[in-house]
C-alpha cells in the first residue's frame, strides 16, 4: 500500500491520529492533522481519505458520548443536524470518488485556505456564551409566531448538517470547526455546547463517508483498525479536557488549528 514498512507506517500515523482525535474533540479540525499523516505515509488520496474516515469515527463517537453524558449537547437540534448530514455526506463522498487523485489534491488545496480565512475573521464570535440565535431573535420580534420559531430550531440545524455533511464527504478537514461556528453563530450556543452538537453531526457524516469508502474498496483496514484505537483515545481525552475547561481550553486549540491550516497550505504551496 505504501513504500514504508508497516511498522514504520504505524509509528508515523498513529501518534498523529491520536493528536487529531484530541484536537478534533475540542475544537474540530482534526482532519487537518490526520489526513496529511496518511498522505505523508504514502497512501493515495482516496485511500488516505477512506482510511481517515473509518478511523475518525471512533474518536468522534467517544467525544459525542462524553459531551452527551455531561449535558453539553442539545439532543434535538444535534439529532436534526445529524440526520440531514447523512445524505449530505453521501453526496459529498460520491462526488469525491468521481474525482481523480490530482483533482482531489487541488480541491483540498483550494478549500483549506477559505476555511482558514473564515475562522480568522469570525474567531471573536466564539468567546461569547449565551448569545441570541436566529430562533430566539425571531421569537422576540414576532412573539405570536411560536410555532414558526420551533420549526426554525429544527430547520436551521438540518441545513447546517446537510451543507457541512457535503463538505465533510467531499473535503473533510475543518468540518468540526465549521459546525461549531454554525451552531454558535446561527443558534447562539456556547462553545462547549456547539462542540457537543458538532460531534454528533460529525459522527453521522463520518459513518456514512466511511461506509461509502469501505464499499468502494478505498480503506486500508490493516492500518485503519490501530489508527481507530489511537483516535478513540485522543477523542476521549480531548473531550474530557474541553468539558472541564470550557472556553479557556477550546479557544486556544481553535487558534492552534488555524495555525496548522496555514502551515499546511504553506507546505503544499512550496
Secondary structure as UniProt FT lines:
FT   HELIX           6..27
FT   HELIX           31..40
FT   TURN            41..42
FT   HELIX           45..70
FT   HELIX           75..98
FT   HELIX           101..122
FT   HELIX           123..126
FT   HELIX           134..141
FT   TURN            143..144
FT   HELIX           146..170
FT   TURN            173..174
FT   HELIX           175..187
FT   HELIX           191..215
FT   TURN            216..217
FT   HELIX           221..245
FT   HELIX           247..269
//
